[in-house]
């Protein structure tokens, strides 16, 4: 898979999630962008000001032989979407959402990311995005924040290791 395809995958996935922006009707996201270390310990206090946030990046690939010759592989890029929210009523409301309409909660954010991205190819020469798993990254009472990683894998894309 060409590097350009990976960059385009990241960009088009972010663009598809635009409907969740606070500027869109019914949207709630303050931040939707490529991940750039915002969850690092040194930057954690700054990300609270950007919640609810969705941060996305290509976090790796897996390879499996596609033939018995061992020169052709199936490449599966993995896309991770961090969803994060803060709710000063408490960590439970951060996950479940609060009483106000804009207090969405990370559980709904996970569902929205899955609904928006699963099965999509975005017109790229790749197989559809397949949900892989959802993992807790941060659950904190002080400050009351919740961050989950929603991981997707691109289904089979073959390539020849010799460049033929």
C-alpha positions as a LaTeX table, in Angstrom:
\begin{tabular}{lrrr}
\hline
Residue & $x$ (\AA) & $y$ (\AA) & $z$ (\AA) \\
\hline
Unk1 & 0.00 & 0.00 & 0.00 \\
Unk2 & 1.46 & 3.29 & $-1.04$ \\
Unk3 & 2.22 & 5.88 & 1.62 \\
Unk4 & $-0.08$ & 8.25 & $-0.26$ \\
Unk5 & $-2.98$ & 5.84 & 0.27 \\
Unk6 & $-2.33$ & 5.79 & 4.03 \\
Unk7 & $-2.28$ & 9.58 & 4.17 \\
Unk8 & $-5.47$ & 9.75 & 2.13 \\
Unk9 & $-7.12$ & 7.13 & 4.36 \\
Unk10 & $-6.36$ & 9.22 & 7.45 \\
Unk11 & $-7.63$ & 12.41 & 5.80 \\
Unk12 & $-10.82$ & 10.90 & 4.34 \\
Unk13 & $-11.69$ & 9.13 & 7.59 \\
Unk14 & $-11.35$ & 12.45 & 9.44 \\
Unk15 & $-13.47$ & 14.16 & 6.80 \\
Unk16 & $-16.18$ & 11.50 & 7.11 \\
Unk17 & $-16.42$ & 12.27 & 10.82 \\
Unk18 & $-17.04$ & 15.97 & 10.12 \\
Unk19 & $-20.79$ & 15.47 & 10.63 \\
Unk20 & $-20.02$ & 15.17 & 14.37 \\
Unk21 & $-18.47$ & 18.67 & 14.57 \\
Unk22 & $-20.20$ & 21.16 & 16.86 \\
Unk23 & $-20.60$ & 23.46 & 13.84 \\
Unk24 & $-22.79$ & 20.85 & 12.12 \\
Unk25 & $-26.46$ & 20.40 & 12.96 \\
Unk26 & $-26.68$ & 17.91 & 15.82 \\
Unk27 & $-22.88$ & 17.71 & 16.10 \\
Unk28 & $-20.94$ & 17.93 & 19.36 \\
Unk29 & $-17.19$ & 17.70 & 18.67 \\
Unk30 & $-14.98$ & 20.63 & 19.57 \\
Unk31 & $-11.92$ & 18.89 & 18.15 \\
Unk32 & $-11.58$ & 16.49 & 15.20 \\
Unk33 & $-8.04$ & 16.06 & 13.91 \\
Unk34 & $-5.08$ & 13.77 & 13.37 \\
Unk35 & $-3.51$ & 12.63 & 16.65 \\
Unk36 & $-0.31$ & 14.51 & 17.52 \\
Unk37 & 0.50 & 13.40 & 21.06 \\
Unk38 & $-2.34$ & 15.24 & 22.79 \\
Unk39 & $-2.76$ & 12.42 & 25.32 \\
Unk40 & 0.85 & 12.55 & 26.50 \\
Unk41 & 1.14 & 13.35 & 30.21 \\
Unk42 & 2.68 & 16.77 & 29.52 \\
Unk43 & $-0.17$ & 17.75 & 27.16 \\
Unk44 & $-3.10$ & 16.18 & 29.06 \\
Unk45 & $-4.23$ & 19.40 & 30.73 \\
Unk46 & $-4.48$ & 21.15 & 27.35 \\
Unk47 & $-6.65$ & 18.45 & 25.76 \\
Unk48 & $-9.36$ & 18.98 & 28.38 \\
Unk49 & $-10.07$ & 22.35 & 26.78 \\
Unk50 & $-10.60$ & 20.61 & 23.44 \\
Unk51 & $-13.07$ & 17.94 & 24.65 \\
Unk52 & $-15.26$ & 16.44 & 23.37 \\
Unk53 & $-12.53$ & 15.39 & 20.95 \\
Unk54 & $-11.88$ & 12.80 & 18.30 \\
Unk55 & $-8.23$ & 12.14 & 17.39 \\
Unk56 & $-7.37$ & 9.74 & 14.58 \\
Unk57 & $-4.20$ & 8.12 & 13.21 \\
Unk58 & $-2.81$ & 5.06 & 11.43 \\
Unk59 & $-1.22$ & 3.16 & 14.30 \\
Unk60 & 0.32 & 0.20 & 12.52 \\
Unk61 & $-0.06$ & $-2.66$ & 10.08 \\
Unk62 & $-0.15$ & $-6.42$ & 10.12 \\
Unk63 & 1.19 & $-8.64$ & 7.33 \\
Unk64 & 0.34 & $-12.24$ & 6.48 \\
Unk65 & 1.62 & $-14.33$ & 3.55 \\
Unk66 & $-0.79$ & $-14.38$ & 0.60 \\
Unk67 & 1.00 & $-17.20$ & $-1.19$ \\
Unk68 & 3.12 & $-20.22$ & $-0.46$ \\
Unk69 & 6.10 & $-18.49$ & $-2.12$ \\
Unk70 & 6.11 & $-15.99$ & 0.72 \\
Unk71 & 6.76 & $-12.99$ & $-1.52$ \\
Unk72 & 3.19 & $-11.72$ & $-1.63$ \\
Unk73 & 1.57 & $-10.42$ & 1.52 \\
Unk74 & $-1.76$ & $-9.24$ & 2.72 \\
Unk75 & $-1.28$ & $-5.86$ & 4.31 \\
Unk76 & $-3.80$ & $-4.67$ & 6.89 \\
Unk77 & $-3.38$ & $-1.07$ & 8.05 \\
Unk78 & $-4.87$ & $-0.30$ & 11.44 \\
Unk79 & $-6.66$ & 2.96 & 12.14 \\
Unk80 & $-7.23$ & 4.16 & 15.69 \\
Unk81 & $-9.75$ & 6.79 & 16.72 \\
Unk82 & $-9.37$ & 8.23 & 20.22 \\
Unk83 & $-12.68$ & 9.55 & 21.55 \\
Unk84 & $-12.47$ & 11.68 & 24.67 \\
Unk85 & $-14.77$ & 13.73 & 26.83 \\
Unk86 & $-14.81$ & 15.53 & 30.15 \\
Unk87 & $-17.79$ & 16.22 & 32.39 \\
Unk88 & $-17.36$ & 18.11 & 35.63 \\
Unk89 & $-20.38$ & 16.30 & 37.13 \\
Unk90 & $-18.19$ & 13.22 & 37.39 \\
Unk91 & $-16.45$ & 10.46 & 35.51 \\
Unk92 & $-19.62$ & 8.39 & 35.17 \\
Unk93 & $-21.34$ & 11.21 & 33.24 \\
Unk94 & $-18.19$ & 11.56 & 31.15 \\
Unk95 & $-18.81$ & 8.04 & 29.83 \\
Unk96 & $-22.62$ & 7.97 & 29.82 \\
Unk97 & $-23.38$ & 11.59 & 28.94 \\
Unk98 & $-24.99$ & 14.21 & 31.12 \\
Unk99 & $-28.32$ & 15.94 & 31.43 \\
Unk100 & $-27.57$ & 18.71 & 28.93 \\
Unk101 & $-27.84$ & 17.89 & 25.20 \\
Unk102 & $-24.18$ & 18.79 & 24.58 \\
Unk103 & $-22.98$ & 16.34 & 27.27 \\
Unk104 & $-22.69$ & 13.42 & 24.87 \\
Unk105 & $-20.39$ & 10.98 & 26.70 \\
Unk106 & $-17.76$ & 8.62 & 25.33 \\
Unk107 & $-20.13$ & 5.66 & 24.91 \\
Unk108 & $-22.14$ & 7.59 & 22.31 \\
Unk109 & $-18.95$ & 8.87 & 20.72 \\
Unk110 & $-17.74$ & 5.27 & 20.31 \\
Unk111 & $-21.04$ & 4.31 & 18.65 \\
Unk112 & $-20.85$ & 7.32 & 16.31 \\
Unk113 & $-17.27$ & 6.48 & 15.25 \\
Unk114 & $-18.27$ & 2.86 & 14.57 \\
Unk115 & $-21.39$ & 3.84 & 12.64 \\
Unk116 & $-19.52$ & 6.42 & 10.55 \\
Unk117 & $-16.41$ & 4.42 & 9.62 \\
Unk118 & $-17.25$ & 0.68 & 9.66 \\
Unk119 & $-17.49$ & $-0.85$ & 6.19 \\
Unk120 & $-16.19$ & 2.24 & 4.39 \\
Unk121 & $-13.47$ & 2.36 & 1.71 \\
Unk122 & $-13.79$ & 6.10 & 0.91 \\
Unk123 & $-13.21$ & 5.29 & $-2.76$ \\
Unk124 & $-9.64$ & 4.18 & $-2.05$ \\
Unk125 & $-8.05$ & 0.97 & $-3.41$ \\
Unk126 & $-8.50$ & $-0.78$ & $-0.05$ \\
Unk127 & $-10.91$ & $-3.21$ & 1.53 \\
Unk128 & $-13.54$ & $-1.87$ & 3.93 \\
Unk129 & $-12.70$ & $-0.73$ & 7.45 \\
Unk130 & $-13.57$ & $-3.48$ & 9.91 \\
Unk131 & $-14.01$ & $-2.72$ & 13.64 \\
Unk132 & $-11.31$ & $-4.52$ & 15.60 \\
Unk133 & $-11.85$ & $-3.53$ & 19.23 \\
Unk134 & $-12.52$ & $-0.73$ & 21.69 \\
Unk135 & $-10.14$ & $-0.18$ & 24.60 \\
Unk136 & $-10.15$ & 2.14 & 27.58 \\
Unk137 & $-7.18$ & 4.52 & 27.49 \\
Unk138 & $-7.94$ & 6.91 & 30.38 \\
Unk139 & $-10.69$ & 6.85 & 33.00 \\
Unk140 & $-9.99$ & 9.55 & 35.55 \\
Unk141 & $-11.97$ & 11.03 & 38.42 \\
Unk142 & $-9.74$ & 14.10 & 38.75 \\
Unk143 & $-10.22$ & 15.62 & 36.27 \\
Unk144 & $-13.32$ & 13.65 & 35.32 \\
Unk145 & $-12.30$ & 12.48 & 31.86 \\
Unk146 & $-12.82$ & 9.42 & 29.71 \\
Unk147 & $-10.83$ & 8.37 & 26.63 \\
Unk148 & $-11.31$ & 5.23 & 24.56 \\
Unk149 & $-9.43$ & 3.90 & 21.53 \\
Unk150 & $-11.73$ & 2.61 & 18.78 \\
Unk151 & $-9.60$ & 0.48 & 16.48 \\
Unk152 & $-10.30$ & $-0.51$ & 12.90 \\
Unk153 & $-8.44$ & $-2.76$ & 10.51 \\
Unk154 & $-8.51$ & $-2.47$ & 6.73 \\
Unk155 & $-9.51$ & $-5.78$ & 5.21 \\
Unk156 & $-7.19$ & $-7.58$ & 2.82 \\
Unk157 & $-4.92$ & $-5.58$ & 0.52 \\
Unk158 & $-2.34$ & $-7.70$ & $-1.36$ \\
Unk159 & 1.12 & $-6.54$ & $-2.32$ \\
Unk160 & 4.26 & $-8.11$ & $-3.77$ \\
Unk161 & 7.35 & $-7.80$ & $-1.55$ \\
Unk162 & 9.70 & $-7.85$ & $-4.55$ \\
Unk163 & 7.99 & $-4.84$ & $-6.14$ \\
Unk164 & 6.98 & $-6.86$ & $-9.24$ \\
\hline
\end{tabular}
